[in-house]
Amino acid sequence: MCTRCVRFTQEVTGTGELMVHGRGSTEEIDVFPGLALDNELSGNVVDVCPVGALLDKDFLFQQRVWFLTKTSSVDGLTASGDNISVEHHDGTVFRVKPRENLEVNKWWITDEVRYGWKFVHREDRLKLPALKGREAFELEKAPEAWDAGLNKTNDFARGAAHAGKRLGLLVSPMLSCEDAYLLAKWVLAIDPKAELAVGPVPTHGADKTFPGGFTMFAEKAPNARGVRAVLQALAAGRTVHDAASFEKALGAGAIGAAVITGNYPSDWVSNGLREALARVPFALIDTLPTALTAMAEVVLPGATWIEKSGTFENAKNRLQGFDRAITPVDFAKGECQIALDLMAEREGIRAPAFDGVAVRAEMARIAGLERFATEHHATPAKPAVESDMVLVEL
């Protein structure tokens, strides 16, 4: 009967669904008649309960807590940049919980962040490269599939550049700043005047600030600002398109081949983009099947933010790093690694493994991206565990 949950619905959300019912030994926590506990922050009452009187049915009986590993991350679904812990075991995510950061989200997260990660384990995730007009690769031929996919992607990109046509790159706002940088670096090495664009930025409703000061953002993409900043720094004064103007450039024939990235948690392809891409060859880097999957010359399976590390810039322009919690599903790869593989295949060398620290140091040397050296907020270091046993050297 600490009433933490009651006070949460009164002081933080201002929705007041919970109350103390009865008096003395008959007191109990209950909802008001006819009023369900369904506000946008409702899952936090489980976190504030010190005795487990309130439990999360989504996690109940799924895994022993002491088997879980916690990895520091940030919200990869909305523009809030809320700090979270991804709790996982043996390559499977079991729950997402808030991580305290008084400058960003205090102690809370929205239910859409708490429960919106489940597409990571969807059965229809893209797991192997696919080439148009060629039978699907078997899992045991994953290296061959990646070699073929990388080779064909570079081939049609070079072909467009050699034919004097512009190469287009659409970078999803679901990708990290490092993803955007390395993909743009690869494209600009082939076509220095390539058309760069930020992918569609989903929005839902309007920003909502609760009485306790927590804000839920209408923008449902974690890194639209970071992607745009990176592309503008690399565009050398040229225009960086939004999704609408990129569609127009495709439709006008200004782009001869394109590289499209997705990584959205649900179908994101508009009719306009699908019709525009029907006119040019394009490679698709995505995590889930969409209307573009069957149209693409090459499909390369990407990784969700839980399966890689990187940096997002939230709605308040705060650069925050996040760590990889689990390895990518089957033979998918992070977009950073895909870009490094494409550059290596083009140059005929062995691809290096992605190193976030080195990439951010390289980015910080570019005009407009100096912030990655001075304003980057890394995840907190894991505290060292000290034994309480005294060791005596004999």
N, C-alpha and C positions, 0 to 999 in steps of 0.2 A: 504493500500500500504506500509506496514512496511517492506516487502520483507523478512520476516523471513523464509518463506518456500523456496523462491528462494535461499537464502544463505545456507539453510540446504542441498539442493541438490548439491550445489557447494562446500561447505566447509566440510560437514560431510560425505556424500555418494560419492561425486566426480562424480556423474552421470549427473548432469546438465540438467535435463529434464524441469525444470521450468524457466520462464523468465518474465520480465516485457515488455509487448507489448504496443506499442503506446506511445504518449507523452502528457504531460499536463493533461487536463481533460479527455482525452481518454485512459489514462493508464489503463491496466488491467493485472492480473496475468494469464499466459497461458502456455501451453506446446509448445515446439518446434514442428513444423509440422512433423507428422509421428513418433513422439517420445513419447510413453506412459509413464506415471509415474508408473513404475512397478518394482522399485528396491527393494531389500530385507528389506529396512527400511522405505518404503514409508508411512506407517501409522503414522509415527511421525510428518508429516507435519500438521496433524489435531491437535496434541497436542500443537504445537508451534504457531498455529494461535490464536491471542488474541481476535478476533471478530467473530469467527464462519463462516468466509467466506469459509473455507474448512471443510467439514463434512464427517463423516464416514458412508457410506451407510449401513454398517453392523449393526450399532447401531441406525440409524435414526428412530425416532418414536417408538422405542421399549419400552422405560421407561422414566419417568420423573427423571431427574438427582437428584432432592432433595429427592427422595424416596430411592436412592441407599445407601447401606452401603459399606464402603471401608474396606477391610481386607488386611493387609500387608502379602505378600508372596514372593516367589522366583520362577524363571522359573523352571517348572517341566517337561519340554519337551526336553531340550537340556543341554549340559554340561556348558553353559555359567554362570549359577547362577544369571542371571539378576534379579534385584529387581523389583517387580511388585506390583500393587494394584489390587485385585480382587473386582470388583464392582457388588454387588448382591442385590436381594430383594426377600423376601419370599421364600428362598430356591432355587432361580434360578439365575445363573450367566448371566449378560448382557454384560459385557465387561471387558477386561483386559487392564490396562494402565501401563506405566513405573513409577517406584518409584525412585526418585533421590538417587543415591549412587555414589559419585565421584570416589570411589575406585574400583567399579565393572563395571557398565554400564552407568555411568554419568546420562544422562536424557533419554536414548533411549532403545528401545527393537526392536527385529526383528518382521516382520509380522508373521512368523511362531509361535512365542510365543503369539503375540497379538490375533491371530485367531485360534490357534491350540487346544484350550481347549474344543471345542464343543462336543467331544466324551463323556464328562462328562454327558451330557443330552441325550445321544442316547437312543432310545426306547428299544433297545435289551440289555441294561445293565443287568448283572447278579444281581438278587435281593434277592434270597433265596437259602439256601443250597439245594443240590440235591445229591441223593444217587443212585448209579448204580443198576439197577434192581428194583427200587422202583418208584412208580408213583410220579409225581411232587407234592410238597406240595402246599396247598392253602395258600394265604397270611395270613389268619386268624390263621393259624397254624405255624406261624413263630417261636415261642419259641420251639415248638416240633421239627421243622426242624433243628434248631440250636443244640438242645440237641442231636438229632440223628446224625447230621454231625460231631460234636465234638467227640462223643463217638466212631463212626466208624473210624475216623481218628486216634485216640489214639489206638484203637484196632489193626488196621493192622500195625501201627508203632511198637507197642509192640510185635506183633506177629513176625515181621521180626527180631527184636533184640533177642527175645527168641530163635528163630531158628538159631541163630548164624550168621545171614546175616547183612550186613551193611545197615544202613539207609542213604539215600541221601537227601540233601536239596539244591535246586537251587533257589537262591535269585536274583530276578530281579533288575537291576540297576535303575529301576523306583521307587523302594521303598526307604524309608528313612533309615538313620543309625539306628534309634530306632527300626524300623520294623525288620531289619536284625539281630540286637542284640537279641531281644526277641524271634524271630523264631528259631535262632540258639541255644539259651539257652534252649528252649523247646526240640529241637531235641537231643541236647547233653545230656540232662537229661535222655533220653531214651537210647541213644547209644553214649557213650563218644567218640567213634572212628568213628562217622558218617562222611560221605564224604560231604564236603561243597563246593559249587560252586557259581560263579557269572554268572547270566544269560546272554543271548546274548546282546551285546552292539551295537545298530544300528549306522551306519555312513552313511553320504550322502555327496559326493563331498569332498572338502578340506576346511580347515580353511580359512576364508577370512577377512582380516583387511581393513577397509575403511580409506580414507584419514584423517578423523577426529579422528582416533584412536580406533574406536569401532570394536570389533572382533566378527564375526559370526562363531561358531564352527561346524565342520562337525559331531561331536559326538552327537547323538540324544538321550541321556540318561542323567538324571540330577545327578546321584549319583553312577556311577560305582566305583569311587575311594573310596567313603565312605563305600560302601558295602564291597568291598575287604578288606579295613583296619579293619573293624569290624570282618569279618570272619577270617582273619589272626590272630587277637589278640585272638580269641576264639579257634583256631585250634591247639594251643599248639605245634607249630613247624611243624605240618603236612601240606601237600600241599593243597592249596585252588585251585580248578579246575576253568578253564574257561569253557564256554559252550561246546566247541569242545571236551575237555578231559573228561568232564562229560558224554557226549554221548558215548564215548569210554568205560568208566567205566560201564555204563549201558549195553552196548552191550556185554561186556566181562563177564557179570554176577557177577561183584564185588558188585553190589548193589541189595538188595533184596526187597526194597520198597523205594518210593521217595515222597518228598513233593515239588511241583513245584509252583512257583509264577510267575505271568505275570504282569498285570497292564500297559501294553503298550497301546498307543492310537490306534493301528491298529493290524492286524493279524501278529504275530511274530513267529509262530511255523515253524521250518524248517522240511523238510522231514526226515532228520537224527534223530532229536529229537523225532519226532512222531513214527518212526520205533523202536527206542531204548526203548521208554516208553511202547510200545505194549507188552514188555516182562515182565514187573513188575507192581505190583499194585501201584497206586500213588494217592495222593490227590492233587487237584488243587485249588489254591487261585488266583482268577482273577477277572477282572472287565467286560470284554467283551467275548462273545462266540468265541471259536476258534476250530480248529480241535481236540484239547485235551479235550474239554468239555464233549463230549459223551464217551470218553475213560476212564475218571477218575473214580476211586471208589467213591470218594467224591469230590464235587465241593463246595467251600466256597466263597461267594461273597465278594470281597475286596472293598476298597475305593480309589478313585483318590486322588492326593495330595491336591486338592482344598477342599476335604471333611475331612481332618485330619491335624494334626500338626506334626512337626518333624524337621529333619535336613538333608540337602544335602551338599555334598562336591563338589565344582565345578572344572572345568578344571585347575584352578590355586590353587587348594588345600585349598580353603577357606571354612570353615564350617559356614553355614548360616541356621538359624532357620526360619521356616515359620509357620503361624497360620492357623487354620481351618476357612474357609470362610462359608461353608454351611454344613449341616448335610448330612451323606451318604444317597444315594437313598434308599428308602423303608427300607429293613432289611439288607442291606449290612453293613459291619463293617470295620474299619481300621485294617490293618494287625497287628499292635501292640496289639489291643484289642483281635483279634483272637488268637494270641499267648498266651496272658494272660488267655483267656478262655480255651485254650487247656491245659495249665499247671494246671489250677484250676480243670478242669474235671478229669485230671489224678490223682490229689491229693485228690479229693472228697471234695473240699472246694468251697466257693463262690468267683468268680473272682473279683478282684479289678478293678476299672476304671483306664484307662491309665493315668499316670501322667508323662509328658515329663521331667519336672525338676528332679523328683526323679530318673527316668530311666537314664538320662544323668549323674547324680551324681554317680549312681551305675556303669555305664560304665567307668567313669573317674578313678575308683579304680582298673581297670584292666590294666596290663602292655601293653603299646602300644596305649591305648585309653585315656591317660591323657589329650590330647588336648581338650576333651569335657568339661573340667573344665576351661581351660586357653585360648582357642582360639575360643570358640563358639560365633558367632555373632547373638544375638537375634534380633528379629524384634523390631523396636523402639516403646517405650511406647506411647499410645495415649495421646496427650496433654490434660490437664485438661481445661475444659471450665469454665471461670470465668464470673459471671454475672456482667453487667455494672450498676446494680441497687444497691444502697447503702442500706444495711439492718441495721436498728437501733433496738436494743433490748429495749422493753418498760417495 
